[in-house]
C-alpha cells in the first residue's frame, strides 16, 4: 500500500510518479509492472490531465531477487571489502 499512498500524494502535488507495483492479469496471475504517471500541464502551468504508462517487469524483479545477496552475505561482503581496503592502504592497490 506504500505505492498507492505515494501515487496519491505525488498526484495531489501535481508531480510525476514512478513506482513498481504488483498487478493481476485477467486470469488472476500476479505480475509486477513499472507504472509511470505524469501530469499534463497547460501553457499557464495548471495540471489539466495525466498520462500513464505501465510496463511489465516481472523478469527484472525475479532477476533482482536472485542477484541480491541475503542480508548476512551482504554484511560479510562489506566486511571483507573493508578489510581489503585497510590491508592495501598505502600500497598503491
C-alpha positions in Angstrom: 0.0 0.0 0.0 3.0 2.3 0.2 3.0 2.7 -3.6 -0.7 3.7 -3.5 0.0 6.4 -0.9 3.0 7.6 -2.9 0.9 7.8 -6.1 -1.8 9.7 -4.3 0.4 12.2 -2.7 2.5 12.9 -5.8 -0.6 13.4 -8.0 -2.1 15.7 -5.3 1.1 17.8 -5.6 0.9 17.8 -9.4 4.2 15.9 -9.6 5.3 12.9 -11.7 5.5 9.5 -10.1 7.2 6.2 -11.0 6.7 3.0 -8.9 6.9 -0.7 -9.2 3.5 -2.3 -8.4 2.0 -5.7 -8.1 -0.8 -6.3 -10.5 -3.0 -9.1 -11.6 -3.9 -10.4 -15.0 -7.5 -11.3 -16.0 -6.9 -14.9 -15.0 -5.7 -13.9 -11.5 -1.9 -14.4 -12.2 0.3 -12.0 -10.3 2.8 -9.9 -12.2 4.9 -6.8 -11.5 4.9 -3.7 -13.5 6.6 -0.3 -13.6 4.0 2.5 -13.6 4.8 6.0 -14.6 2.3 8.8 -14.3 3.0 12.3 -15.5 0.9 15.5 -15.1 0.0 17.2 -18.4 0.1 21.0 -17.9 -1.5 23.9 -19.8 0.6 26.8 -21.0 0.0 28.6 -17.7 1.3 25.6 -15.7 -2.0 24.2 -14.5 -2.5 20.4 -14.5 -5.4 19.6 -16.7 -4.8 15.9 -17.3 -2.5 12.9 -16.6 -0.8 10.4 -18.8 0.3 7.0 -17.6 2.4 4.2 -18.9 2.6 0.7 -17.5 5.3 -1.9 -18.4 5.5 -5.4 -17.1 8.9 -6.1 -15.4 8.3 -9.5 -13.8 11.6 -10.9 -15.2 13.5 -8.0 -13.9 12.0 -8.3 -10.4 13.0 -12.0 -10.3 16.5 -11.2 -11.5 16.9 -8.6 -8.9 15.8 -11.0 -6.1 18.3 -13.6 -7.4 21.2 -11.2 -7.7 20.7 -9.5 -4.3 22.6 -11.4 -1.6 20.8 -12.2 1.7 21.5 -9.6 4.4 24.0 -11.8 6.2 26.0 -12.3 3.0 25.9 -8.6 2.1 27.3 -7.7 5.5 30.0 -10.3 5.2 31.0 -9.0 1.7 31.0 -5.4 3.1 33.3 -6.5 5.9 35.7 -8.3 3.5 35.8 -5.3 1.2 36.7 -3.1 4.2 39.4 -5.4 5.3 40.9 -5.5 1.8 40.9 -1.7 1.7 42.7 -1.5 5.1 45.3 -4.1 4.1 46.0 -2.4 0.8 46.1 1.1 2.2 49.3 2.8 1.2 50.4 0.0 -1.2 49.0 1.7 -4.3 46.5 -1.0 -5.0 
